[in-house]
Amino acid sequence: MIVGLGDWNEAASPEDRVAFAFQLWSDDSQYNVGIVGSEQTIWSSGVLGRILAREEALRHPRLKDVFDLSDHIVDHDRPLADYLDGRD
C-alpha cells in the first residue's frame, strides 16, 4: 500500500507531500504493518509525493499517522480485512 501525507490544498503540489510505502498483512492474532522503501514497491512517485526510503520513513515525524491510518483501514474496510483474514 502507499499513502501520501502533507499539504493537499488546491494550491499544493506533489513536492508538498511525501509518500510512505508499506505492507499490510495479518497473522493468527493481529494485523501487521511493515514500512518498505521506494525500491521495494511497484508504486511510483506522482501526485502522492516523493516515496521515502525506508530509513527516512522510519525517522519521519508523520510515521505515526501511517500506523493510525492503517489501523483505520482494517477497522473500516471490511472487504480488505476479510481478504487479509483469508475470507475472500
DARATA-V889877 format. One record per backbone hydrogen bond with DSSP energy under -1.0 kcal/mol. NH is the residue of the N-H (numbers start at 1). CO is the residue of the C=O. If there is no record, write none. Layout:
BEGIN
nh: (NH | NH)
co: (CO | CO)
END
This chain:
BEGIN
nh: (3 | 5 | 7 | 12 | 16 | 17 | 18 | 19 | 20 | 22 | 23 | 25 | 27 | 32 | 34 | 36 | 40 | 49 | 50 | 52 | 57 | 58 | 63 | 66 | 67 | 68 | 69 | 70 | 71 | 72 | 73 | 74 | 75 | 76 | 77 | 81 | 82 | 83 | 84 | 85 | 86 | 87)
co: (20 | 18 | 16 | 9 | 13 | 14 | 5 | 50 | 3 | 1 | 34 | 32 | 30 | 25 | 23 | 21 | 37 | 46 | 17 | 19 | 53 | 54 | 60 | 62 | 63 | 64 | 65 | 66 | 67 | 68 | 69 | 70 | 71 | 72 | 73 | 77 | 78 | 79 | 80 | 81 | 83 | 82)
END
